[in-house]
Amino acid sequence: MRDPASFSPPSGAVLERFARIVGAQHVLTDAEAMAPYLREWRDRYVGRAAAVLRPGSEEEVAALLKVAHEADVAIVPQGGNTGLVGGQIPYESGAEVVLSLSRLNRVLDIDLDNDTMTLQAGVILADAQTAAKEASRLFPLSLAAEGSCQIGGNLATNAGGLNVIAYGTARAQCLALRAVLADGSVVGSLNGLRKDNTGYDLRDVLIGSEGTLGVITAAVMRLFPAVTDRAVAFAGMESPAEAVSLLTFFRERLQCGVLTAFELMSHLGLSFAVKHLGLRAPLAAPTPWYVLVELSGHGAAGAVMAEMERILGDAFEAGLIEDAALAQNEGQAEAFWRLREGMSEAQKYEGGSIKNDIAVPVSRIAEFIETANARVQALVPGARPVPFGHLGDGNLHYNISQPPDMSREAFLSRWDAVVEAVNEVVLALGGSISAEHGIGRMKRQWLARIKSPAEIALMRQLKQAFDPKGILNPGKLLP
Ligand SMILES: Cc1cc2nc3c(=O)[nH]c(=O)nc-3n(C[C@H](O)[C@H](O)[C@H](O)COP(=O)(O)OP(=O)(O)OC[C@H]3O[C@@H](n4cnc5c(N)ncnc54)[C@H](O)[C@@H]3O)c2cc1C
């Protein structure tokens, strides 16, 4: 694949052509103005760019890419800049140009009969949720970065988040999209069809392509009935195996409502959140593991609460859980969720943390935790794994806090070895080394190891077909 270092910065004449398309005020070249686009939020990746382009329409995106293609300029598409694997940040050469979609931020249509919403790519996820709510519908895609991330970025990374167990990832929620290819040609439609078997589905190729095949400009997303009834509970158990059994228990017994969250936490993670974030543990006595369960309903208030009580009562009788607390009001429900959402933040106060975003089949979660913990201990005695996350999707944030008596630097210097060991366990269990965040720049070297030579060859042929000069997001995703 083309090396990002093989590009030269655009000439002054090319920058002028860009300015004629979007207006000079939307071609940023000043270091201060470009700075927010060049730094990832964790500061793990900090790049340089020749310019940041801010088009205001699909036509402008197409015209910019046509010029970039002719002039051999590398383009890095960027949405809300919340990606965690460096895909939206240019390399350090300063030759690349960032293409920000932020100005394509209009909700184009809400079609209640079709149960769909048509959004430009730069619509912020939280704004899309609000637009759906105002139309008495639910747009269920939800993640902690929703105040900044954009629909185009969500689709380019096939974002997951909190409600995947009920509504699927961004891919499952997208019916149609439009995108501009590297040479400026526009593909796709905004037809919003649920059935359309007319050949290869380019939508599904573009979703999850991390800005390497095309620039997504708009999409039709599915809507769902608004949630009118909700129950949130916090249950404690002895082991991850029991947490998995509880999930099956819920699935087998649920008669009304939808299981919209099933999130695992360890007691260590909970104790960090209590200690550092001033939050309260919901259960009187600690248990080694906890699950946050959420049921949502679309009918009269109270029905899913009764359902929650019934199923948790049966689970207690069956010896699956030690104890459970049911949120009695919205405030308590939010307090339970703050514990789950504070898992990552609380770990910051415990020193260095090595992070893994992995998935295994739900039935192998317990085996994964046990085996990965043992491998990590063997490598770094005293390291403290704090797994948490979307148990219902088989997706864990397998974070490891440093041993208390080790220096942060010494622990973080073991990052590659620890990730290697964890990934070996993941792969042995038939899992994925990137469940949510994608490949970007961070996990590129792993792709060649996890895909077969035939798959890598096919991916490279796809890239060649979509972007023959390799100008779109060079040095990302493909090894
Ligand atoms: C606090 C926090 C919590 C998070 N939680 C989750 C989570 O629960 N689940 C999850 O899946 N992710 C999560 N993320 C990661 C991130 O929010 C998602 O990957 C999100 O979908 C990225 O959207 P964005 O608009 O910020 O994209 P960016 O970060 O700007 O870009 C991400 C990638 O998409 C490409 N891209 C962006 N826009 C376009 C476009 N219009 N066309 C083509 N390519 C494009 C970029 O080139 C880059 O490769 C989290 C991040 C943070 C900071």
Ligand as a Chemical Component Dictionary entry (heavy atoms), coordinates in Angstrom:
data_LIG
# 
_chem_comp.id                   LIG 
_chem_comp.type                 NON-POLYMER 
_chem_comp.pdbx_formal_charge   0 
_chem_comp.three_letter_code    LIG 
# 
loop_
_chem_comp_atom.comp_id 
_chem_comp_atom.atom_id 
_chem_comp_atom.alt_atom_id 
_chem_comp_atom.type_symbol 
_chem_comp_atom.charge 
_chem_comp_atom.model_Cartn_x 
_chem_comp_atom.model_Cartn_y 
_chem_comp_atom.model_Cartn_z 
_chem_comp_atom.pdbx_ordinal 
LIG C1  C1  C 0 -14.775 8.644  25.488 1  
LIG C2  C2  C 0 -14.892 7.796  24.249 2  
LIG C3  C3  C 0 -15.757 6.712  24.259 3  
LIG C4  C4  C 0 -15.903 5.920  23.119 4  
LIG N1  N1  N 0 -16.761 4.864  23.161 5  
LIG C5  C5  C 0 -16.945 4.117  22.060 6  
LIG C6  C6  C 0 -17.882 3.033  22.063 7  
LIG O1  O1  O 0 -18.520 2.742  23.063 8  
LIG N2  N2  N 0 -18.041 2.345  20.916 9  
LIG C7  C7  C 0 -17.343 2.633  19.784 10 
LIG O2  O2  O 0 -17.543 1.980  18.762 11 
LIG N3  N3  N 0 -16.435 3.640  19.755 12 
LIG C8  C8  C 0 -16.217 4.384  20.851 13 
LIG N4  N4  N 0 -15.316 5.403  20.830 14 
LIG C9  C9  C 0 -14.517 5.654  19.616 15 
LIG C10 C10 C 0 -15.112 6.708  18.668 16 
LIG O3  O3  O 0 -15.967 7.582  19.351 17 
LIG C11 C11 C 0 -15.855 6.062  17.526 18 
LIG O4  O4  O 0 -14.930 5.346  16.747 19 
LIG C12 C12 C 0 -16.609 7.046  16.614 20 
LIG O5  O5  O 0 -17.450 6.298  15.761 21 
LIG C13 C13 C 0 -15.704 7.925  15.785 22 
LIG O6  O6  O 0 -16.474 8.970  15.191 23 
LIG P1  P1  P 0 -15.814 10.373 14.799 24 
LIG O7  O7  O 0 -16.816 11.186 14.093 25 
LIG O8  O8  O 0 -15.196 11.000 15.990 26 
LIG O9  O9  O 0 -14.692 9.912  13.776 27 
LIG P2  P2  P 0 -13.166 10.350 13.677 28 
LIG O10 O10 O 0 -12.459 10.052 14.944 29 
LIG O11 O11 O 0 -13.052 11.718 13.167 30 
LIG O12 O12 O 0 -12.664 9.331  12.553 31 
LIG C14 C14 C 0 -12.589 7.950  12.788 32 
LIG C15 C15 C 0 -12.251 7.240  11.465 33 
LIG O13 O13 O 0 -13.306 7.407  10.546 34 
LIG C16 C16 C 0 -12.862 8.108  9.377  35 
LIG N5  N5  N 0 -13.942 9.044  9.020  36 
LIG C17 C17 C 0 -14.525 9.983  9.819  37 
LIG N6  N6  N 0 -15.531 10.575 9.164  38 
LIG C18 C18 C 0 -15.585 10.017 7.934  39 
LIG C19 C19 C 0 -16.427 10.211 6.797  40 
LIG N7  N7  N 0 -17.426 11.087 6.784  41 
LIG N8  N8  N 0 -16.192 9.446  5.698  42 
LIG C20 C20 C 0 -15.198 8.536  5.686  43 
LIG N9  N9  N 0 -14.379 8.321  6.723  44 
LIG C21 C21 C 0 -14.580 9.047  7.839  45 
LIG C22 C22 C 0 -11.552 8.756  9.761  46 
LIG O14 O14 O 0 -10.699 8.913  8.646  47 
LIG C23 C23 C 0 -11.013 7.776  10.781 48 
LIG O15 O15 O 0 -10.357 6.722  10.126 49 
LIG C24 C24 C 0 -15.134 6.204  21.969 50 
LIG C25 C25 C 0 -14.276 7.307  21.967 51 
LIG C26 C26 C 0 -14.139 8.087  23.087 52 
LIG C27 C27 C 0 -13.218 9.272  23.032 53 
# 
loop_
_chem_comp_bond.comp_id 
_chem_comp_bond.atom_id_1 
_chem_comp_bond.atom_id_2 
_chem_comp_bond.value_order 
_chem_comp_bond.pdbx_ordinal 
LIG C1  C2  SING 1  
LIG C2  C3  SING 2  
LIG C2  C26 DOUB 3  
LIG C3  C4  DOUB 4  
LIG C4  N1  SING 5  
LIG C4  C24 SING 6  
LIG N1  C5  DOUB 7  
LIG C5  C6  SING 8  
LIG C5  C8  SING 9  
LIG C6  O1  DOUB 10 
LIG C6  N2  SING 11 
LIG N2  C7  SING 12 
LIG C7  O2  DOUB 13 
LIG C7  N3  SING 14 
LIG N3  C8  DOUB 15 
LIG C8  N4  SING 16 
LIG N4  C9  SING 17 
LIG N4  C24 SING 18 
LIG C9  C10 SING 19 
LIG C10 O3  SING 20 
LIG C10 C11 SING 21 
LIG C11 O4  SING 22 
LIG C11 C12 SING 23 
LIG C12 O5  SING 24 
LIG C12 C13 SING 25 
LIG C13 O6  SING 26 
LIG O6  P1  SING 27 
LIG P1  O7  DOUB 28 
LIG P1  O8  SING 29 
LIG P1  O9  SING 30 
LIG O9  P2  SING 31 
LIG P2  O10 DOUB 32 
LIG P2  O11 SING 33 
LIG P2  O12 SING 34 
LIG O12 C14 SING 35 
LIG C14 C15 SING 36 
LIG C15 O13 SING 37 
LIG C15 C23 SING 38 
LIG O13 C16 SING 39 
LIG C16 N5  SING 40 
LIG C16 C22 SING 41 
LIG N5  C17 SING 42 
LIG N5  C21 SING 43 
LIG C17 N6  DOUB 44 
LIG N6  C18 SING 45 
LIG C18 C19 SING 46 
LIG C18 C21 DOUB 47 
LIG C19 N7  SING 48 
LIG C19 N8  DOUB 49 
LIG N8  C20 SING 50 
LIG C20 N9  DOUB 51 
LIG N9  C21 SING 52 
LIG C22 O14 SING 53 
LIG C22 C23 SING 54 
LIG C23 O15 SING 55 
LIG C24 C25 DOUB 56 
LIG C25 C26 SING 57 
LIG C26 C27 SING 58 
# 
